[in-house]
Amino acid sequence: MKTIGFDNERYLEEQRHYILERVKESDGKLYLECGGKLLFDYHASRVLPGFDPNVKMRVFQSLADEIDVIICIHSGDIERRKMRSDFGITYDADVFKMIDDFAKWGLAVNKVVITRYDGEAKSLQFKQVLEQRGITVYTHSYTRGYPTDIDTIVSDEGYGANSYIETTAPVVLVTGPGPGSGKLGTCLSQMYHDYKMGRKSRYSKFETFPIWNLGIDHPVNIAYESATADLGDKILIDHFHASEYGTLAVSYSRDLEAFPLLRRILLRIMGEEPYRSPTQMGVNRCGFGIIDDEVVRKAGQQEIIRRYYRSSCEYVQGIATKETADRSRAIMEEAKLDPNQRVVVPAAQEALRRGIERGKGVNRIVCAAALELPTGEIATGCNSPLLHASSALILNAVKILAGIDHEVDLIPPAIVQSVTAMKRDVLKGRGVSLNLDETLICLAMSRAINEDARKASEELPRLMGCEVHMTHIPSSGDSSGLRKLLLNVTSDPRFPTSNLYNPA
């Protein structure tokens, strides 16, 4: 049984109340820049055990009648087909997903803005697709004068050159698929137009991490620093806040560096300085939902180790730079953590050693994986001519949970042989053993004819949030299955073969 460190209901009430207070202070429209993920925030759920990945959307669902939504996406991210790694989809596809997901929570999205647009072909195509589905799409170009020439930025040639996005609700959520989407620029552009038309409006930032009222060396905040290693973010004391109010709060380097400019822009637009520090500018109340600091500390430490493995794997895959990988390692070492403090790491290495001794694997290639069950037991698996290591792992894990003997075949051999024959003889596949996606489909088929398969498959939801480590980088089919099961997966930064193309 996992220990809880976060109270969703306490956070929900605190966050809702604080946003409403900020709306009252605004005496007009509030543009709320939403950093991070509003839905499916699995980073938060990992470092704050008990955190509902969708609790932030529950906050806004409770305010649905007072909210409009604008989604921003940077044209360069569309052109580069930038990926959201947790879902394995591009940023432009994520915009489609966000619109659908928001609708399920009662928040209609009919306004999208493409930022830093300069007529790019893929961005134009993206715009046309949305418009054909009834979504109004705005395009904002790069802001003239930014970031040094305040006179040009806050003028008709700067923010004024962007088209105004009409909204009716008192709160406007401005969100996007990832960092650098142009959310802040969109908020400030809107405010420029508002004040020019004699309308009052205000800006605030809604961002979960770093948690401002936790220490600079708190593992939850260090885990955020590791998660943003590619951006070079550092957690720092908010010296603006300390100087103005005499209390310590933490922020991150990008916000602290940008604050003097942002303060000058807001002063020029509004005629007053609404905020004295980045901390005061935010509305984050996440820290007030923590009910067991020791639990979240341990969870933060585990996330730091996971992030080290992730950046190391992304480096060998060509996704991340060596600097990012080195930075993640340095953050882990500065926190006095070791990869072996992640229980499934030594378990996977031991499974690999045993697999080699017993002659497991295919063509002398042995891969192993380990999973920590909710009961605290460890399940392991190795690859074979029939199954990938992750496939064997999941089948062994649900056998343990269902109390089924290890030697029982959950999937009849005839089904496995039929699928492998199809892959080899008809589809001419290079690898014929079953990846995890294929194995889960076969397990579902077996339910109809095998009582053990039915019992085992009913245990799959219990694996959600379990820790997994693999001795080799998983294939796309394995990664897809592991992601669907919502497992926290790490792997050693090495490929199972020297092949450059591993489609399975």
C-alpha positions as CSV (number, residue, x, y, z in Angstrom):
1,M,0.0,0.0,0.0
2,K,1.5,3.3,-1.1
3,T,1.8,6.1,1.6
4,I,-0.1,9.3,0.9
5,G,1.7,12.6,1.2
6,F,-0.8,15.0,-0.4
7,D,-4.5,15.9,0.3
8,N,-6.3,16.7,-3.0
9,E,-9.4,18.1,-1.3
10,R,-7.4,20.5,0.9
11,Y,-5.5,21.7,-2.2
12,L,-8.7,22.0,-4.3
13,E,-10.4,24.3,-1.8
14,E,-7.3,26.4,-1.1
15,Q,-6.4,26.8,-4.8
16,R,-10.0,27.7,-5.8
17,H,-10.3,30.3,-3.0
18,Y,-7.0,31.9,-3.9
19,I,-7.8,32.3,-7.6
20,L,-11.1,33.9,-6.7
21,E,-9.4,36.3,-4.4
22,R,-7.0,37.3,-7.2
23,V,-10.0,37.8,-9.6
24,K,-11.5,40.2,-7.0
25,E,-8.2,42.1,-6.8
26,S,-8.1,42.4,-10.5
27,D,-11.3,44.5,-10.7
28,G,-11.7,43.3,-14.3
29,K,-10.3,40.5,-16.4
30,L,-7.6,38.1,-15.1
31,Y,-5.3,36.5,-17.6
32,L,-3.9,33.4,-15.9
33,E,-0.8,31.9,-17.6
34,C,-0.8,28.2,-16.9
35,G,2.7,26.7,-16.8
36,G,3.1,22.9,-16.7
37,K,0.3,20.5,-17.3
38,L,-3.3,21.1,-16.3
39,L,-4.2,17.5,-17.1
40,F,-2.3,14.2,-16.7
41,D,0.4,15.8,-14.5
42,Y,2.2,12.6,-13.7
43,H,5.3,14.4,-12.6
44,A,3.3,15.9,-9.8
45,S,1.6,12.6,-8.9
46,R,5.1,11.0,-8.7
47,V,6.7,13.6,-6.4
48,L,3.5,14.2,-4.3
49,P,2.1,10.8,-3.6
50,G,-1.7,11.1,-3.5
51,F,-1.8,14.0,-6.0
52,D,-4.6,13.4,-8.5
53,P,-3.0,14.1,-12.0
54,N,-6.2,15.9,-12.9
55,V,-6.8,17.8,-9.7
56,K,-5.8,21.2,-11.3
57,M,-8.5,20.7,-13.9
58,R,-11.0,20.0,-11.1
59,V,-10.1,23.4,-9.7
60,F,-11.0,25.0,-13.1
61,Q,-14.0,22.8,-13.6
62,S,-15.5,24.2,-10.4
63,L,-15.0,27.7,-11.9
64,A,-16.2,26.7,-15.4
65,D,-18.8,29.4,-15.7
66,E,-16.2,32.1,-15.1
67,I,-13.5,30.9,-17.5
68,D,-12.5,31.3,-21.1
69,V,-9.5,29.3,-22.5
70,I,-6.8,30.3,-25.0
71,I,-4.3,27.6,-26.2
72,C,-1.0,28.9,-27.5
73,I,1.5,27.0,-29.7
74,H,4.8,28.2,-31.1
75,S,5.0,27.9,-34.9
76,G,8.6,26.6,-34.6
77,D,7.3,23.6,-32.5
78,I,4.8,22.8,-35.2
79,E,7.6,23.0,-37.9
80,R,10.0,20.9,-35.9
81,R,7.3,18.4,-34.9
82,K,8.3,18.8,-31.2
83,M,7.2,15.8,-29.1
84,R,5.5,15.6,-25.8
85,S,7.4,12.6,-24.4
86,D,4.8,11.5,-21.8
87,F,2.2,10.8,-24.5
88,G,4.5,10.2,-27.5
89,I,2.7,12.8,-29.6
90,T,3.7,16.0,-31.3
91,Y,2.8,19.4,-29.8
92,D,0.3,20.1,-32.6
93,A,-1.5,16.8,-32.0
94,D,-1.4,17.7,-28.3
95,V,-3.4,20.8,-29.0
96,F,-6.1,18.7,-30.6
97,K,-6.0,16.4,-27.6
98,M,-6.2,19.3,-25.2
99,I,-9.3,20.7,-26.9
100,D,-11.0,17.3,-26.6
101,D,-9.8,16.8,-23.0
102,F,-10.9,20.2,-21.8
103,A,-14.4,19.6,-23.4
104,K,-14.7,16.4,-21.3
105,W,-14.2,18.6,-18.2
106,G,-16.9,21.1,-19.3
107,L,-14.4,23.8,-20.6
108,A,-15.0,24.7,-24.2
109,V,-12.0,25.7,-26.2
110,N,-12.6,27.6,-29.4
111,K,-9.6,29.9,-29.5
112,V,-6.0,28.9,-30.5
113,V,-3.2,31.3,-31.2
114,I,-0.1,30.4,-33.2
115,T,2.8,32.5,-31.8
116,R,5.9,33.7,-33.6
117,Y,4.1,32.9,-36.9
118,D,5.8,33.8,-40.1
119,G,3.8,32.0,-42.8
120,E,5.3,28.6,-42.2
121,A,3.7,25.9,-44.3
122,K,3.0,23.3,-41.6
123,S,1.7,26.0,-39.3
124,L,-0.7,27.2,-42.0
125,Q,-1.9,23.6,-42.5
126,F,-2.4,23.2,-38.8
127,K,-4.5,26.5,-38.8
128,Q,-6.6,25.3,-41.7
129,V,-7.4,21.9,-40.0
130,L,-8.6,23.7,-36.8
131,E,-10.6,26.2,-38.7
132,Q,-12.4,23.5,-40.6
133,R,-13.4,22.1,-37.2
134,G,-14.9,25.4,-36.0
135,I,-12.0,26.6,-34.0
136,T,-11.0,30.3,-34.3
137,V,-7.2,30.5,-34.9
138,Y,-5.2,33.7,-34.4
139,T,-1.6,34.3,-35.6
140,H,0.8,36.4,-33.6
141,S,4.2,37.3,-35.1
142,Y,7.4,37.9,-33.2
143,T,7.1,40.9,-30.9
144,R,9.1,43.8,-32.3
145,G,11.6,45.3,-29.9
146,Y,11.6,42.3,-27.6
147,P,13.3,42.0,-25.1
148,T,15.2,45.3,-24.8
149,D,13.2,48.1,-26.4
150,I,10.2,48.7,-24.0
151,D,9.0,51.7,-26.0
152,T,8.5,49.5,-29.1
153,I,7.3,46.4,-27.2
154,V,4.5,48.3,-25.6
155,S,3.2,50.1,-28.7
156,D,1.1,49.5,-31.7
157,E,4.2,48.2,-33.5
158,G,4.8,45.6,-30.7
159,Y,2.0,44.0,-28.8
160,G,-0.5,46.2,-30.7
161,A,0.4,44.5,-33.9
162,N,-1.1,41.2,-32.6
163,S,-4.8,40.7,-33.3
164,Y,-7.0,40.9,-30.2
165,I,-8.6,37.7,-29.0
166,E,-12.2,38.4,-27.8
167,T,-13.2,36.8,-24.5
168,T,-16.2,37.3,-22.3
169,A,-15.4,35.5,-19.0
170,P,-13.6,37.2,-16.1
171,V,-10.8,34.6,-16.0
172,V,-8.9,33.6,-19.1
173,L,-6.7,30.5,-18.9
174,V,-3.8,30.8,-21.3
175,T,-2.1,27.5,-21.7
176,G,-0.1,25.5,-24.2
177,P,1.4,22.1,-24.9
178,G,4.8,23.0,-23.4
179,P,7.3,25.7,-22.4
180,G,8.0,28.4,-24.9
181,S,4.6,28.3,-26.4
182,G,4.1,32.1,-26.2
183,K,1.7,32.2,-23.2
184,L,3.2,35.2,-21.5
185,G,3.4,37.2,-24.7
186,T,-0.2,36.4,-25.4
187,C,-1.3,37.6,-22.0
188,L,0.6,40.8,-22.2
189,S,-0.6,41.5,-25.8
190,Q,-4.2,41.1,-24.6
191,M,-3.6,43.4,-21.7
192,Y,-2.1,46.1,-24.0
193,H,-5.3,46.0,-26.1
194,D,-7.5,46.0,-23.0
195,Y,-5.9,49.1,-21.5
196,K,-5.9,50.9,-24.8
197,M,-9.7,50.2,-25.0
198,G,-10.1,51.5,-21.4
199,R,-10.7,48.0,-19.9
200,K,-8.9,46.9,-16.7
201,S,-7.1,43.5,-16.8
202,R,-4.4,41.8,-14.8
203,Y,-1.9,39.0,-15.2
204,S,-1.0,36.1,-12.8
205,K,0.9,32.9,-13.2
206,F,-0.4,29.4,-12.3
207,E,2.5,27.0,-12.1
208,T,2.9,24.0,-9.7
209,F,6.7,23.8,-9.6
210,P,8.8,24.9,-8.0
211,I,6.7,25.0,-4.8
212,W,7.5,28.4,-3.4
213,N,7.0,27.6,0.2
214,L,9.3,24.5,0.3
215,G,13.0,24.9,0.8
216,I,15.5,25.5,-2.0
217,D,17.1,22.1,-1.2
218,H,13.8,20.2,-0.8
219,P,13.8,17.0,-3.0
220,V,10.5,18.0,-4.6
221,N,12.0,21.3,-5.9
222,I,15.3,19.6,-6.8
223,A,13.3,17.0,-8.8
224,Y,11.7,19.9,-10.8
225,E,15.2,21.3,-11.5
226,S,16.2,17.8,-12.8
227,A,13.0,17.7,-14.9
228,T,14.0,21.0,-16.6
229,A,17.7,20.2,-17.0
230,D,17.3,20.7,-20.7
231,L,16.2,24.3,-20.1
232,G,19.0,25.0,-17.6
233,D,16.6,26.1,-14.9
234,K,18.0,26.5,-11.4
235,I,16.0,26.8,-8.2
236,L,16.9,30.0,-6.4
237,I,15.8,32.1,-3.5
238,D,13.4,34.8,-4.7
239,H,15.5,37.8,-3.6
240,F,12.8,40.2,-4.8
241,H,10.4,38.6,-2.3
242,A,12.9,38.4,0.5
243,S,13.9,42.1,0.0
244,E,10.3,43.3,-0.1
245,Y,8.6,41.1,2.5
246,G,11.5,39.7,4.6
247,T,10.3,36.1,4.0
248,L,12.1,33.3,2.1
249,A,10.4,31.9,-1.0
250,V,11.8,30.0,-3.9
251,S,11.5,30.6,-7.6
252,Y,13.4,29.5,-10.7
253,S,16.1,31.2,-12.6
254,R,14.1,32.0,-15.7
255,D,11.3,33.8,-13.8
256,L,13.8,35.7,-11.7
257,E,15.8,36.8,-14.7
258,A,12.6,37.8,-16.6
259,F,11.0,39.6,-13.7
260,P,12.6,43.1,-14.0
261,L,11.6,43.3,-17.7
262,L,8.1,41.9,-17.0
263,R,7.7,44.5,-14.2
264,R,8.7,47.3,-16.5
265,I,6.3,46.1,-19.2
266,L,3.4,45.8,-16.7
267,L,4.1,49.3,-15.4
268,R,4.1,50.7,-18.9
269,I,0.8,48.9,-19.8
270,M,-1.1,49.4,-16.4
271,G,0.5,52.6,-15.1
272,E,1.3,50.8,-11.9
273,E,3.4,47.9,-10.5
274,P,1.0,45.2,-9.5
275,Y,3.7,42.8,-8.1
276,R,6.9,43.2,-6.2
277,S,8.2,39.6,-6.8
278,P,7.7,36.6,-9.0
279,T,6.3,34.7,-6.0
280,Q,3.6,37.4,-5.4
281,M,2.7,37.2,-9.1
282,G,1.9,33.5,-8.8
283,V,-1.2,31.8,-7.4
284,N,0.2,28.4,-6.7
285,R,-1.1,26.8,-3.5
286,C,0.2,23.3,-4.0
287,G,2.5,23.4,-1.0
288,F,-0.6,23.7,1.3
289,G,-1.8,20.3,0.1
290,I,1.2,18.5,1.5
291,I,0.2,16.5,4.6
292,D,3.4,14.3,5.1
293,D,6.7,16.0,4.3
294,E,8.7,12.8,4.8
295,V,6.7,10.9,2.2
296,V,7.1,13.7,-0.5
297,R,10.8,14.0,0.3
298,K,11.3,10.3,-0.5
299,A,9.2,10.6,-3.6
300,G,11.2,13.6,-4.8
301,Q,14.4,11.7,-4.3
302,Q,13.1,8.8,-6.4
303,E,12.1,11.2,-9.2
304,I,15.6,12.7,-9.3
305,I,17.0,9.2,-10.0
306,R,14.3,8.6,-12.6
307,R,15.2,11.9,-14.3
308,Y,18.9,10.9,-14.4
309,Y,18.1,7.7,-16.2
310,R,15.7,9.4,-18.6
311,S,18.2,12.1,-19.7
312,S,20.9,9.5,-20.0
313,C,18.7,7.4,-22.4
314,E,17.6,10.5,-24.3
315,Y,21.2,11.4,-24.8
316,V,22.2,8.0,-26.4
317,Q,19.0,8.3,-28.5
318,G,20.0,11.7,-29.8
319,I,17.1,13.5,-28.2
320,A,19.0,15.3,-25.4
321,T,22.4,16.9,-25.3
322,K,25.4,15.6,-23.3
323,E,25.1,18.8,-21.2
324,T,21.6,17.9,-20.2
325,A,22.6,14.3,-19.3
326,D,25.6,15.6,-17.3
327,R,23.5,18.1,-15.5
328,S,21.0,15.5,-14.5
329,R,23.8,13.3,-13.1
330,A,25.3,16.3,-11.2
331,I,21.9,17.2,-9.7
332,M,21.5,13.6,-8.5
333,E,25.0,13.5,-7.0
334,E,24.6,16.9,-5.4
335,A,21.5,15.5,-3.7
336,K,23.7,12.6,-2.4
337,L,21.6,10.0,-4.3
338,D,22.7,6.8,-6.0
339,P,20.9,4.9,-8.8
340,N,20.9,1.7,-6.6
341,Q,18.6,3.6,-4.2
342,R,15.9,2.9,-6.8
343,V,14.9,-0.7,-5.7
344,V,14.1,-2.0,-9.2
345,V,17.6,-1.1,-10.5
346,P,19.6,-3.7,-8.6
347,A,16.7,-6.2,-9.1
348,A,16.9,-5.8,-12.9
349,Q,20.6,-6.2,-12.9
350,E,20.3,-9.3,-10.8
351,A,17.6,-10.7,-13.2
352,L,20.0,-10.0,-16.1
353,R,22.8,-11.9,-14.4
354,R,20.6,-14.9,-13.7
355,G,19.2,-14.7,-17.3
356,I,22.7,-14.9,-18.7
357,E,23.6,-17.8,-16.4
358,R,20.5,-19.8,-17.5
359,G,21.0,-19.1,-21.2
360,K,18.0,-16.9,-21.6
361,G,17.6,-14.4,-24.5
362,V,17.7,-14.5,-28.2
363,N,20.9,-14.9,-30.3
364,R,23.0,-14.3,-27.2
365,I,21.2,-11.0,-26.5
366,V,19.7,-11.0,-23.0
367,C,17.5,-8.2,-21.7
368,A,15.9,-8.1,-18.2
369,A,13.4,-6.0,-16.3
370,A,12.1,-5.7,-12.8
371,L,8.9,-4.3,-11.3
372,E,8.1,-3.4,-7.7
373,L,4.5,-4.6,-7.0
374,P,2.1,-2.7,-4.7
375,T,2.7,-5.5,-2.1
376,G,6.4,-4.7,-2.1
377,E,7.3,-7.9,-3.9
378,I,9.6,-7.8,-7.0
379,A,8.6,-9.3,-10.3
380,T,11.2,-9.9,-13.0
381,G,11.3,-10.9,-16.6
382,C,13.8,-11.7,-19.4
383,N,13.5,-11.8,-23.2
384,S,13.0,-15.1,-25.1
385,P,12.3,-16.2,-28.7
386,L,8.6,-15.6,-27.9
387,L,8.4,-12.6,-25.6
388,H,10.2,-9.3,-25.0
389,A,11.5,-8.7,-21.5
390,S,8.8,-6.2,-20.7
391,S,6.1,-8.7,-21.9
392,A,7.5,-11.4,-19.7
393,L,7.7,-8.9,-16.8
394,I,4.1,-7.9,-17.0
395,L,2.8,-11.4,-17.3
396,N,4.9,-12.5,-14.3
397,A,3.7,-9.5,-12.3
398,V,0.0,-10.2,-12.8
399,K,0.5,-13.9,-12.1
400,I,2.0,-12.9,-8.7
401,L,-0.9,-10.6,-7.9
402,A,-3.5,-13.1,-9.0
403,G,-1.9,-16.0,-7.1
404,I,-1.2,-18.0,-10.3
405,D,1.7,-20.4,-10.5
406,H,4.7,-19.1,-12.4
407,E,4.7,-22.0,-14.8
408,V,1.1,-21.5,-16.0
409,D,0.8,-20.1,-19.6
410,L,-1.6,-17.2,-19.5
411,I,-1.6,-17.0,-23.3
412,P,-2.1,-20.4,-25.0
413,P,1.1,-21.3,-27.0
414,A,-1.0,-21.6,-30.2
415,I,-2.0,-17.9,-30.0
416,V,1.7,-16.9,-29.5
417,Q,2.8,-19.1,-32.4
418,S,0.1,-17.8,-34.7
419,V,1.1,-14.2,-34.0
420,T,4.9,-14.9,-34.4
421,A,4.2,-16.7,-37.7
422,M,2.2,-13.8,-39.0
423,K,5.0,-11.4,-38.1
424,R,7.7,-13.6,-39.6
425,D,6.0,-15.1,-42.7
426,V,3.4,-12.6,-43.7
427,L,4.6,-9.2,-42.4
428,K,8.3,-10.1,-43.0
429,G,9.2,-8.6,-39.6
430,R,12.8,-8.5,-38.4
431,G,11.8,-9.5,-34.9
432,V,9.0,-12.0,-34.2
433,S,8.9,-12.1,-30.4
434,L,5.9,-10.3,-28.9
435,N,6.3,-6.7,-27.6
436,L,4.2,-5.5,-24.7
437,D,1.5,-4.0,-26.9
438,E,1.0,-7.2,-28.8
439,T,1.2,-9.3,-25.6
440,L,-1.6,-7.2,-23.9
441,I,-3.8,-7.8,-27.0
442,C,-3.1,-11.6,-26.9
443,L,-3.9,-11.6,-23.1
444,A,-7.2,-9.9,-23.8
445,M,-8.0,-12.6,-26.5
446,S,-7.1,-15.3,-24.0
447,R,-9.6,-14.1,-21.4
448,A,-12.4,-15.7,-23.4
449,I,-11.0,-19.2,-23.2
450,N,-8.7,-19.1,-20.2
451,E,-9.9,-18.5,-16.6
452,D,-6.3,-17.8,-15.4
453,A,-5.9,-15.1,-18.2
454,R,-9.1,-13.5,-17.0
455,K,-8.0,-13.4,-13.4
456,A,-4.6,-12.1,-14.3
457,S,-5.8,-9.4,-16.7
458,E,-8.1,-8.1,-13.9
459,E,-4.9,-7.3,-11.9
460,L,-3.5,-5.0,-14.6
461,P,-5.0,-1.8,-13.1
462,R,-3.1,-2.5,-9.8
463,L,0.1,-2.0,-11.7
464,M,-0.6,1.7,-12.3
465,G,2.1,3.8,-10.7
466,C,4.4,0.9,-10.0
467,E,8.2,1.3,-10.5
468,V,9.9,-0.5,-13.4
469,H,13.6,-0.7,-14.5
470,M,14.9,-2.3,-17.7
471,T,18.5,-3.2,-18.5
472,H,18.0,-1.9,-22.1
473,I,16.1,0.9,-23.8
474,P,12.6,-0.5,-24.6
475,S,11.3,-0.7,-28.2
476,S,8.5,1.5,-29.4
477,G,6.0,-1.3,-28.9
478,D,7.2,-1.9,-25.4
479,S,7.3,1.8,-24.6
480,S,3.7,2.2,-25.8
481,G,2.4,-0.6,-23.6
482,L,4.3,0.5,-20.5
483,R,3.0,4.1,-21.0
484,K,-0.6,2.8,-21.3
485,L,-0.2,0.9,-18.1
486,L,0.9,4.2,-16.4
487,L,4.1,2.6,-15.1
488,N,7.1,4.7,-13.9
489,V,9.8,3.3,-16.2
490,T,13.5,3.8,-16.3
491,S,16.2,1.9,-18.3
492,D,19.9,1.7,-18.6
493,P,21.1,3.9,-21.4
494,R,22.0,1.1,-23.9
495,F,20.3,-0.5,-26.9
496,P,19.6,-4.3,-26.9
497,T,21.3,-4.7,-30.4
498,S,23.6,-2.8,-32.7
499,N,20.8,-2.4,-35.2
500,L,19.9,1.2,-36.1
501,Y,16.3,0.3,-36.8
502,N,14.3,-1.5,-34.1
503,P,10.6,-1.1,-35.1
504,A,9.2,-3.6,-32.6
